Amino acid sequence: MRLPQFIDIEFAESEGRLIPVAAAWSLEDGRIKAVVIMPDESWLPDDPEDLSVDMTRLQEHGVPAIDAVQEMTMDLADRTVFCDGVDPDEELVELLYAAFGQDPNFEVAPISNLINTLSVDEIDDRRRELCQEHDLEPELPEATVLSLLLLTADCGELPQPE
């Protein structure tokens, strides 16, 4: 049975630009991959002090953005991957891929396209409740992805076995 797949990308902002700094996505079996991303040089502001993120942490614990793109390309190919619909995840995916002259090989759609029994606000509220119930830190992308998996199961939106 293939589960719906989810993605969440955390970002920093500087000078009106978005900078992907961490990403998590689920595999079709429900496992979750998560990475801290070293920003591409082209994303960085002229003055690093303008960043709202610890660059040292990103450099010490992050993977090159191209590595994250390659992993996503392998894991998410030809799939619709759902996001929470709150953050600009689709724009961030495009930014990640554009830095290397590529287009994503998957589509990003809001979870409201998958769960149509709840309003967007109800989905967000329920996702936050699940984060609290399971002691998840909602600012971490892997916690967001897990909460979306839990929400999907909670709403009965898992596919039926073939």
C-alpha positions in Angstrom: 0.0 0.0 0.0 1.4 3.4 -1.0 0.7 6.2 1.5 0.2 9.8 0.4 3.5 11.7 0.6 4.1 15.0 2.4 6.7 17.7 2.3 7.6 20.7 4.5 10.4 23.2 4.0 11.5 25.6 6.7 12.9 28.9 5.6 14.6 32.0 6.7 13.9 35.4 5.2 16.2 38.2 4.2 15.7 41.3 2.1 12.3 39.9 1.0 13.9 36.6 -0.2 13.1 33.1 1.0 16.0 30.9 1.9 15.3 27.1 2.4 17.1 25.9 5.5 15.6 22.5 6.3 13.3 20.1 4.6 11.4 16.9 5.4 9.4 14.6 3.3 7.7 11.3 3.7 8.2 8.2 1.6 5.4 6.0 0.2 5.9 3.6 3.1 5.5 6.4 5.7 9.1 6.8 6.7 10.3 10.4 6.9 13.6 11.9 5.6 14.8 15.2 7.0 17.8 17.4 6.2 19.3 20.7 7.3 20.2 22.6 4.1 23.3 24.7 3.5 22.0 27.6 1.5 23.2 28.1 -2.0 25.5 31.2 -2.3 23.0 32.8 -4.7 20.3 32.9 -2.0 22.4 34.6 0.6 22.0 38.4 1.3 25.0 40.7 1.0 25.1 41.1 4.7 24.8 37.7 6.6 23.7 39.6 9.7 20.4 40.1 7.9 19.6 36.4 8.2 17.2 35.2 10.8 19.0 31.9 11.1 22.2 30.6 12.5 24.5 30.2 9.5 27.1 28.3 11.6 24.5 25.6 12.4 23.6 25.3 8.7 27.2 25.0 7.7 28.1 22.5 10.4 25.0 20.3 10.2 23.6 21.0 6.7 23.9 19.2 3.5 24.6 21.0 0.2 21.3 22.0 -1.4 22.1 19.9 -4.5 22.1 16.8 -2.3 18.7 17.6 -0.9 17.4 18.2 -4.5 18.9 14.8 -5.6 17.2 13.0 -2.7 13.9 14.6 -3.3 14.1 13.8 -7.0 14.7 10.1 -6.3 12.1 9.8 -3.5 9.2 11.9 -4.9 9.4 11.4 -8.7 6.1 11.5 -10.5 4.0 11.9 -7.4 1.7 14.6 -6.0 3.3 15.5 -2.6 1.1 17.3 -0.1 2.1 20.2 2.1 0.4 21.9 5.0 -0.7 24.8 2.8 0.4 27.4 5.3 4.0 28.0 4.3 5.2 28.7 0.7 6.4 25.1 0.2 5.8 25.1 -3.5 7.8 28.3 -4.0 10.6 26.9 -1.9 10.7 23.6 -3.9 10.9 25.7 -7.1 13.7 27.8 -5.6 15.7 24.7 -4.6 15.5 23.2 -8.0 16.0 26.5 -9.9 19.4 27.0 -8.2 20.6 24.0 -10.2 18.8 24.7 -13.4 16.2 21.9 -12.8 12.5 21.6 -12.5 11.0 19.4 -9.8 9.8 16.0 -11.1 6.8 16.0 -8.6 3.9 18.3 -7.9 3.3 20.0 -4.6 -0.4 20.4 -3.6 -2.0 21.6 -0.3 -3.3 18.9 2.0 -6.8 20.3 1.5 -6.7 18.7 -2.0 -6.4 15.3 -0.2 -8.7 15.9 2.8 -11.8 17.6 1.6 -14.0 16.7 4.7 -12.4 19.6 6.7 -11.9 23.3 5.9 -8.4 24.7 5.6 -8.7 26.2 9.1 -10.0 22.9 10.5 -7.1 21.0 8.9 -4.6 23.5 10.4 -6.3 23.3 13.9 -6.4 19.5 13.9 -2.7 19.3 12.7 -1.7 21.6 15.6 -3.7 19.5 18.1 -1.9 16.4 16.8 1.4 18.1 17.3 0.5 18.8 20.9 -0.9 15.3 21.5 2.3 13.7 20.2 4.7 16.2 21.7 5.9 17.3 18.3 7.7 20.6 17.7 5.6 22.2 14.9 8.5 24.4 13.7 10.5 21.3 12.7 9.7 20.1 9.2 9.8 16.5 10.2 7.2 17.2 12.9 5.0 18.9 10.3 5.3 15.9 7.9 4.5 13.4 10.8 1.5 15.5 11.8 0.2 15.4 8.2 0.6 11.6 8.1 -1.3 11.4 11.4 -3.9 13.8 10.2 -4.4 11.7 7.0 -4.9 8.5 9.1 -7.1 10.3 11.5 -9.4 11.5 8.7 -9.6 8.1 7.1 -7.8 9.3 3.9 -5.4 6.5 3.6 -5.7 4.5 0.4 -7.3 1.1 0.5 -5.1 -2.0 0.0 -4.9 -3.1 -3.7 
